[in-house]
Amino acid sequence: MNPPVSDTPPPAEVAVKPAKPSLMARFKTLLLEYGPLALVVNYVIFGLAIVGFYTAIQFGFEPDSTGAKAGSWAAAYAASQVVKPLRLAAVFVLTPLIARIPPVARFIERNKHKWSF
């Protein structure tokens, strides 16, 4: 037996959860907050990944991908793109920590108006 319409409670409003920003949107926010420091940290980690993979390939690691036929640097670049989410996670974690170093914090405070939109 179905209850009368008046006896049913009104449907609860479903709280709409805000969509999680994409990785690139979070990176842009990081750039706005920390400016060139975020770029420097990103490129340093990228460089370390490329050089690390290149060194591993030179010391005998043999990648089983099409990048292996293109040369060591191309294979190192391809491998660094595979670990891109891990690299960006490291950037998100390390940038605020580096920004706490007093000279870096002073630089960010003095120049924040230059990259804030």
JOKANOR-V878370 format. One record per residue. N is the residue number from 0. RES is the residue in one small letter. PHI is phi in whole degrees, 0 to 359 (NA if undefined). PSI is psi in whole degrees, 0 to 359 (* if undefined). Layout:
BEGIN
n=N res=RES phi=PHI psi=PSI
n=N res=RES phi=PHI psi=PSI
END
This chain:
BEGIN
n=0 res=m phi=NA psi=131
n=1 res=n phi=273 psi=137
n=2 res=p phi=291 psi=153
n=3 res=p phi=299 psi=155
n=4 res=v phi=301 psi=324
n=5 res=s phi=289 psi=340
n=6 res=d phi=275 psi=348
n=7 res=t phi=276 psi=137
n=8 res=p phi=290 psi=152
n=9 res=p phi=294 psi=148
n=10 res=p phi=297 psi=137
n=11 res=a phi=290 psi=141
n=12 res=e phi=289 psi=129
n=13 res=v phi=276 psi=122
n=14 res=a phi=287 psi=123
n=15 res=v phi=277 psi=118
n=16 res=k phi=282 psi=131
n=17 res=p phi=297 psi=142
n=18 res=a phi=294 psi=140
n=19 res=k phi=290 psi=131
n=20 res=p phi=295 psi=150
n=21 res=s phi=291 psi=167
n=22 res=l phi=299 psi=319
n=23 res=m phi=290 psi=326
n=24 res=a phi=295 psi=320
n=25 res=r phi=294 psi=323
n=26 res=f phi=293 psi=321
n=27 res=k phi=296 psi=322
n=28 res=t phi=296 psi=319
n=29 res=l phi=297 psi=320
n=30 res=l phi=297 psi=320
n=31 res=l phi=293 psi=326
n=32 res=e phi=279 psi=319
n=33 res=y phi=247 psi=353
n=34 res=g phi=61 psi=226
n=35 res=p phi=296 psi=339
n=36 res=l phi=299 psi=319
n=37 res=a phi=296 psi=320
n=38 res=l phi=295 psi=316
n=39 res=v phi=297 psi=314
n=40 res=v phi=298 psi=318
n=41 res=n phi=299 psi=312
n=42 res=y phi=289 psi=327
n=43 res=v phi=294 psi=315
n=44 res=i phi=295 psi=320
n=45 res=f phi=298 psi=315
n=46 res=g phi=298 psi=317
n=47 res=l phi=296 psi=323
n=48 res=a phi=293 psi=314
n=49 res=i phi=298 psi=311
n=50 res=v phi=295 psi=322
n=51 res=g phi=296 psi=315
n=52 res=f phi=293 psi=321
n=53 res=y phi=298 psi=316
n=54 res=t phi=296 psi=318
n=55 res=a phi=298 psi=320
n=56 res=i phi=293 psi=320
n=57 res=q phi=293 psi=330
n=58 res=f phi=271 psi=11
n=59 res=g phi=118 psi=354
n=60 res=f phi=290 psi=127
n=61 res=e phi=248 psi=105
n=62 res=p phi=292 psi=142
n=63 res=d phi=259 psi=47
n=64 res=s phi=231 psi=178
n=65 res=t phi=291 psi=339
n=66 res=g phi=295 psi=337
n=67 res=a phi=295 psi=329
n=68 res=k phi=279 psi=342
n=69 res=a phi=274 psi=349
n=70 res=g phi=121 psi=166
n=71 res=s phi=294 psi=317
n=72 res=w phi=292 psi=321
n=73 res=a phi=294 psi=320
n=74 res=a phi=294 psi=322
n=75 res=a phi=295 psi=319
n=76 res=y phi=296 psi=316
n=77 res=a phi=298 psi=319
n=78 res=a phi=293 psi=324
n=79 res=s phi=291 psi=331
n=80 res=q phi=288 psi=331
n=81 res=v phi=293 psi=323
n=82 res=v phi=265 psi=17
n=83 res=k phi=304 psi=316
n=84 res=p phi=300 psi=324
n=85 res=l phi=291 psi=322
n=86 res=r phi=297 psi=314
n=87 res=l phi=293 psi=325
n=88 res=a phi=298 psi=320
n=89 res=a phi=296 psi=322
n=90 res=v phi=296 psi=316
n=91 res=f phi=296 psi=328
n=92 res=v phi=276 psi=316
n=93 res=l phi=282 psi=327
n=94 res=t phi=301 psi=310
n=95 res=p phi=297 psi=327
n=96 res=l phi=292 psi=317
n=97 res=i phi=293 psi=326
n=98 res=a phi=293 psi=344
n=99 res=r phi=280 psi=344
n=100 res=i phi=296 psi=128
n=101 res=p phi=309 psi=311
n=102 res=p phi=297 psi=324
n=103 res=v phi=290 psi=319
n=104 res=a phi=298 psi=319
n=105 res=r phi=296 psi=318
n=106 res=f phi=300 psi=316
n=107 res=i phi=295 psi=316
n=108 res=e phi=296 psi=318
n=109 res=r phi=291 psi=328
n=110 res=n phi=248 psi=5
n=111 res=k phi=300 psi=327
n=112 res=h phi=295 psi=341
n=113 res=k phi=283 psi=332
n=114 res=w phi=243 psi=1
n=115 res=s phi=277 psi=133
n=116 res=f phi=255 psi=*
END
